[in-house]
């Protein structure tokens, strides 16, 4: 269970994550509905690991709400990558992210980092086209932290 201060921090960061999605939607608006895999964001030094899943889920919710993508289920992503013995723990390079996207049959992957800068969380996310490895969109947001 997340403490009230932690829940408040998560809510503030989650609300800010809503602003990441329009940038992604604009990047692929002209294509057929693409499949997107939202990979777990990476918690950098000093970030409480318990905020990773809620913030990742918030990004995923907004991608789904945009109706611009078919978003792969998080449990499916975990299962397929586990079967392929593909490890996404720690820092994930763009090459690793695109390889994960290929295993998953995704057109795009969303990956990113959560940093703690002073008293604020800073979330950086990018959408990478799996076929080319090209970053088609990148966005960052800051939210209340400790």
C-alpha positions as CSV (number, residue, x, y, z in Angstrom):
1,X,0.0,0.0,0.0
2,X,1.3,3.4,-0.9
3,X,1.4,6.1,1.9
4,X,-0.7,9.2,1.5
5,X,2.4,11.5,0.7
6,X,3.5,8.9,-1.9
7,X,0.0,8.7,-3.3
8,X,-0.1,12.5,-3.6
9,X,3.3,12.5,-5.3
10,X,2.2,9.8,-7.7
11,X,-1.0,11.7,-8.5
12,X,0.8,14.9,-9.3
13,X,3.3,13.1,-11.6
14,X,0.5,11.0,-13.2
15,X,-1.5,14.2,-14.0
16,X,1.6,15.7,-15.6
17,X,2.1,12.5,-17.7
18,X,-1.2,13.3,-19.4
19,X,0.7,15.9,-21.3
20,X,3.1,13.4,-22.9
21,X,0.5,11.7,-25.0
22,X,-0.5,14.5,-27.5
23,X,3.1,14.7,-28.7
24,X,3.0,10.9,-29.4
25,X,-0.4,11.1,-31.1
26,X,0.7,13.8,-33.4
27,X,3.8,11.8,-34.5
28,X,1.8,9.0,-36.0
29,X,-1.6,10.6,-36.8
30,X,-1.4,9.8,-40.5
31,X,-0.7,6.1,-40.2
32,X,-3.1,3.2,-39.7
33,X,-3.8,2.3,-36.1
34,X,-0.3,1.2,-34.9
35,X,0.5,-1.2,-32.1
36,X,2.4,0.4,-29.2
37,X,4.2,-1.3,-26.3
38,X,4.7,0.9,-23.3
39,X,7.7,-0.4,-21.5
40,X,8.2,0.1,-17.8
41,X,9.9,3.5,-17.2
42,X,13.3,3.3,-15.5
43,X,13.7,4.8,-12.0
44,X,17.0,6.6,-11.9
45,X,19.1,7.0,-8.7
46,X,17.1,8.4,-5.8
47,X,13.7,7.6,-7.2
48,X,11.5,5.3,-5.1
49,X,11.0,2.2,-7.3
50,X,7.4,1.9,-6.1
51,X,6.4,4.9,-8.3
52,X,7.6,3.2,-11.6
53,X,4.5,1.0,-12.2
54,X,1.9,3.7,-11.3
55,X,3.6,6.2,-13.5
56,X,4.1,3.7,-16.4
57,X,0.4,2.8,-16.0
58,X,-0.6,6.5,-16.2
59,X,1.4,6.9,-19.4
60,X,-0.3,3.7,-20.8
61,X,-3.8,4.9,-19.8
62,X,-3.3,8.2,-21.7
63,X,-2.0,6.4,-24.8
64,X,-5.1,4.2,-24.7
65,X,-7.4,7.2,-24.2
66,X,-5.9,8.9,-27.2
67,X,-7.5,6.2,-29.4
68,X,-4.6,6.7,-31.8
69,X,-3.0,3.4,-31.0
70,X,-3.6,-0.3,-30.2
71,X,-1.8,-0.6,-26.9
72,X,-0.4,-3.9,-25.9
73,X,-1.4,-5.2,-22.4
74,X,1.4,-4.9,-19.8
75,X,0.9,-8.5,-18.7
76,X,1.3,-9.6,-22.3
77,X,4.5,-7.6,-22.6
78,X,6.0,-9.1,-19.5
79,X,5.0,-12.6,-20.5
80,X,6.4,-12.4,-24.0
81,X,9.7,-10.8,-22.9
82,X,10.0,-13.4,-20.1
83,X,9.5,-16.2,-22.6
84,X,12.2,-14.7,-24.9
85,X,14.4,-14.3,-21.8
86,X,14.6,-10.6,-22.6
87,X,15.6,-8.5,-19.7
88,X,14.4,-4.9,-19.4
89,X,15.6,-4.2,-15.9
90,X,18.0,-1.3,-15.4
91,X,18.8,1.2,-18.1
92,X,17.3,0.3,-21.5
93,X,19.0,1.5,-24.6
94,X,17.0,2.5,-27.7
95,X,18.4,-0.7,-29.4
96,X,17.1,-2.9,-26.6
97,X,13.7,-1.1,-26.7
98,X,13.3,-1.7,-30.4
99,X,14.4,-5.3,-30.1
100,X,11.7,-5.7,-27.4
101,X,9.2,-4.1,-29.8
102,X,10.1,-6.6,-32.5
103,X,9.5,-9.5,-30.2
104,X,6.1,-8.1,-29.2
105,X,5.0,-7.3,-32.8
106,X,4.7,-3.6,-32.0
107,X,5.1,-0.8,-34.4
108,X,6.3,1.6,-31.7
109,X,7.7,1.4,-28.2
110,X,7.4,4.0,-25.5
111,X,10.3,4.1,-23.1
112,X,11.5,6.6,-20.6
113,X,13.1,7.5,-17.3
114,X,11.9,9.0,-14.0
115,X,14.4,11.2,-12.3
116,X,14.3,13.0,-9.0
117,X,15.6,16.5,-9.3
118,X,15.5,18.3,-5.9
119,X,11.9,18.0,-4.7
120,X,10.4,17.2,-8.1
121,X,10.0,14.2,-10.3
122,X,11.1,14.6,-13.9
123,X,9.7,12.2,-16.4
124,X,11.2,11.9,-19.9
125,X,9.5,9.6,-22.4
126,X,10.1,8.9,-26.0
127,X,8.3,6.9,-28.7
128,X,10.6,4.9,-31.0
129,X,9.5,3.4,-34.3
130,X,10.5,-0.3,-34.1
131,X,11.2,-0.8,-37.8
132,X,13.7,2.0,-38.1
133,X,14.8,2.8,-34.5
134,X,14.0,6.4,-35.1
135,X,12.7,8.5,-32.2
136,X,9.4,9.9,-33.6
137,X,8.5,11.8,-30.5
138,X,10.0,12.8,-27.1
139,X,8.5,14.7,-24.3
140,X,9.2,15.5,-20.7
141,X,7.2,16.7,-17.7
142,X,7.9,17.7,-14.2
143,X,5.7,17.0,-11.2
144,X,5.8,17.3,-7.4
145,X,8.1,15.0,-5.6
146,X,9.3,14.7,-2.0
